[in-house]
Amino acid sequence: MERSYYTLLEFNDQAKEWHISFGDYDRKVVLQEMQDCKDTSSFNITEYRIIKTGDRQLEIEKEVTKIN
């Protein structure tokens, strides 16, 4: 059975695209990673977003493509 998977995306303002930054089965872990990224972020990263999908890489990439 497929488990829910949470993926942290970063929006690169220069590239104008969302990119996968980090993922985990535990949303709290992803939220902590997002906070850590915000604290040490590059100036090109302007937004963060967490998406919930199944845990297959193809499904995650398909969702990111839809968002972009």
C-alpha positions in Angstrom: 0.0 0.0 0.0 1.2 3.5 -0.9 1.9 5.8 2.0 1.4 9.6 2.1 4.6 11.4 1.4 5.3 15.1 2.1 7.7 17.0 -0.2 9.1 20.4 0.5 9.3 22.5 -2.7 11.4 25.7 -3.1 10.5 28.4 -5.6 13.6 29.7 -7.4 12.7 33.3 -8.4 15.5 33.4 -10.9 14.4 30.2 -12.7 10.7 30.9 -12.0 10.2 27.2 -11.1 9.4 25.0 -8.1 12.1 22.5 -7.3 12.1 19.5 -4.9 14.1 20.3 -1.8 13.3 17.6 0.7 10.8 14.9 1.5 9.7 12.6 4.4 6.7 10.5 5.5 6.3 12.7 8.6 4.9 16.2 7.9 6.5 17.6 11.1 9.9 16.7 9.8 9.3 18.5 6.5 8.0 21.5 8.4 11.2 21.6 10.5 13.3 21.4 7.3 11.3 24.2 5.8 12.0 26.4 8.8 15.7 25.5 8.7 15.7 26.4 5.0 14.0 29.7 5.6 16.7 30.5 8.3 19.6 29.9 5.8 17.9 30.5 2.5 19.6 31.7 -0.7 18.4 35.0 -2.1 17.0 33.2 -5.2 14.6 31.1 -3.1 11.5 33.2 -2.4 8.8 30.8 -1.4 8.3 27.3 0.1 5.5 24.9 -0.3 4.7 21.4 1.0 2.8 19.0 -1.2 1.3 15.6 -0.2 1.4 12.7 -2.6 2.1 9.0 -2.6 5.6 7.9 -2.1 6.5 7.1 -5.6 9.1 9.4 -7.2 7.2 9.5 -10.5 4.0 10.7 -8.7 6.0 13.4 -6.9 7.6 14.7 -10.1 4.3 14.6 -11.9 2.8 16.9 -9.2 5.7 19.3 -9.4 5.3 19.5 -13.2 1.6 20.4 -12.7 2.5 23.1 -10.3 5.1 24.6 -12.6 
